[in-house]
Amino acid sequence: MKSLILGIVQGLTEFLPVSSSGHLVILKHWLNFHSEGTIMEATLHFATLLAIIIFFRRKLSDYVTKEKLLTIIVGTIPIALIGILFKDEIELLFNNYLLVTVTLSLTGLLLFLSRNPKENKEELDLKTAFIIGIAQAIALTPGISRSGFTVATALLLGVTRKRAFEFSFILAIPALLGAFIINIPDILGTKVEVLSLIPGVLAAFFSGLLALWVFYKLIIKKDLHLFSYYLWAVSAVSLILFLFYQILPE
């Protein structure tokens, strides 16, 4: 049941700009659900990777050109370097509940700042792709929404809404695939029952497809900044609950 709940949360929050990693850290804390390292996150990310491929199946062929493929490669460099060099340090952050209450607010702030962008770029140059890639690398921190940070950064750089949405998620494909591959040895060596993760994987896949559709509709309607208020509320409530239970007598 816990795997199913986390799968639904992963699928919905991975694509909506509210940070799946932040929500998983908070939920695992209150559900008392423990997994080794980032096994649960890596497994559920694989499910959402499949959801991206299915959702953008007709657009992927457009990126099989020298120019667009190069923007994906350049945009992937920051997260590849950070992910490989600081893998262990990043894993430790997934146990930092208080950090998440802060980073959720930061995600909300960037979304709010991107509410009225100047959209003048339909195609991305390498510099723009690299900066968006840096935003994706920053989102390795739990509580920083990958989709929220990359889309908001693209909008602030003048990229049109449709292109920002499309590039953000196609850029996620090599990142999510790489994260899963890196964690394969840990997954195979873990004591976690693999079959127990299947309900979560299926839930993440189907809820992820739904979330992608919702995100697309919202970004076209220019309502992305509305998630800022949600993130600030979750951050505040999570912090208050944590402090409240800390002061309760044993």
N, C-alpha and C positions, 0 to 999 in steps of 0.2 A: 504493500500500500504506500509506504514512504517513497519507494522508487517511482511509483505511478505519479504521486503528487509532484515530486521533483522533476519528472519528465514533462508534465504539463506546464509547470512554471518555466522550465528551460525553454520549451518550444515557443511559448508566448513572449517571454522576456528577452530571448536571444535576438529576435528581430525587431521587436518594439524597442525604442531608445531608452530603456530603463535599467539595463545591465542585468543580464542573466546571472553572471557570476556573483554580483552583489546580493541578488535575491536568494541564490543558492546558499551563500554563506550564512545569511540571516535565518533561512528556513532550517538548515542543518543544525544551527545552534539551538533553535527552539524545539525542533523535532528530535533532538539528540541522535541525529543520524551521522555516523562516522564512516568515512571511507579512507583508504590509504592514499595520501598525496592528493592528486587531482584525478583519480580514477573515474569517479562519477562524472565530473565535468567533461573529461575527455570522451567518455562513452556517449554522453548526451550530445556533445558537440558533433560527433559523427552523424547522429540522427538528423541534426539541423543542417549539416552539410548536404545530406541527401535531399532535404527539403529545398535548399537553394538551387541545386542542380535541376530538380524537377520544375521549380517555379520559373527559372530562367532558361529552360532548355531551348527555346527558340532564339534567345539572344546570344547564347554562348558562341555560336558559329560566327557572329559578327566580330568577335575578339580574336579570331584566327587570322589576323593580319599583322604585319611587322610592327606597325605603329601602335596599335592597341595592345598587342601582346607585350610590347616593351613597357607600356605604362603599368601593366600588371606586375611585370618583373621588378621594375623600379619601385613601385609602391609596396612590394613584398619585402624588399631588402631590410627596412628598419625592424620589422617584427621578427624576421628570420634571425638577425643578429642578436637582438635582445632576448628572444626566446631561447636560443641555443646557449648564449653566454651566461644568462642569469636564470636558467630554468629552476634551480634549487631555491634561489632567493624568492622567485615569483611564487613557488608552491607554498612557501611559508606565509605569504600574505593572505592565503585563503583561510588561514586560521585567525586572522585579525578582524574581529567583529567591529571594533571601534573604528578602524580604518575605513571600513565600508560605509559607515554612517557619514563620514566626511566626503568620500569620493562620490557617493550618490548625489550629494548636494552640488559637487563640482560639475557632474554631468548635466544636472538641471540648469546650472548657470550658463553653460555653453549653448545648450538648446535655446535658452531664453535670448541670448545674444544674437542668435542666428535667425530671429523671427522675421526680420525685414531685410534680406540680402539683396544685393544688386546682381541679377542673373544675366551674365553676358558671355558665358562660355558654354558652348555645346560640346566641344571636343577638349580633352585634357592634354596639356603639354607635360613633359617629364617632371618639371619643377613642381607643378600642381599635384601630380601623382605621388611624388616623393613626400610632400608635406602631408597629404592625406594618409600616406603610409606611416608617417611618424605618429599621427593621431591614432592609427590602428595599433601601433606598438604601445602607446601609452595606455590603451584599453586592455592590456594584459593585466593591469592592476584591477583587482576585484572591486566592483562598484562603479568603474568607469565603463559606460556602455560602448561597445565596439561600433554598433550601428549608429548610435547617437553621436559619438565623437567624430566618426568619419563623414557622416552625412552633414552634420553641422559645420565641420571644417570645410567641406566642399562648397557648401552654400556661402560661407564667409569669404571664400576665394573666388566667388562669382560664378560657380558652376550651376547650370540650370537644374531644377528640382528633379526632373526625370533622370537626367544623366548622373546626378549625385546619388540618387537611390540605386540606380543600376550599377554604377561603378563600385559603390560601397560594398554591395553584396557579392559581386563577382570577384572583387579583391579578397573577400573573405574565404573563397574556395581554397587557394593554396595555403592560407594561414591555418584554417581548420583542419585541412588534410595533414599538414605538417605537424600540428599539435597532436593529432591522433597517432601518427606514425611514431613520434618521439615517445609517446606513452605506451606503445604496444608492449615493450618488455615489462613495464610495471603492471599492465593489465593481465598479462599471462602469468606473472609471478605473484599476483595478489591472492589473498585468502577470501576475497569477496566472491560469492557465488554468482557466476556470470548469468545464469538463467534468471536470477532475481532482478537483473538490470533490464531484461527484455520489455516488461511493461512500460518502464520509463522511456526506453528508446522509441517504442511505437507512439507513446503519448507525445514525445518531443517532436517526432516527425510530423504528425498530423496537426498538432497545435501550431507548429512552426509554419506550415503552409497557410494556415488561417491568419497568423500574425503578419506574414509577408503581405498578404492581400490588404489587411487593415492598414499597415504602415504606408503602403503605396497610396491608398485613398486619402489618408491624413496629410501626407506630404504634399500631394497635389492641391489639397484644399488650404494649404498654408497654416495648418493647425499643429505643427510639430512642437511649438513652444508650450503647448498645453501640458505636455508631459513634465515640464519643469515643476509645476505645482504638485504633481503626483510624487515626483522624486524628493522634493523638499519635505513633503508630508511623511513619506516612508522613512526618510533619514531622521526626522525629528521624533517620530513615534518609536523607532527602533532604539534610538539613544535614550529616550525617556524610560522605556521598558527595561533596558539594560541597567540604568542607574537605579531604578526603583527596586529591582530584584537584588541589586548589590547591597542595598542598605537594609533589606529585610533581615530579621534575626534568624540565626540557624535553627 
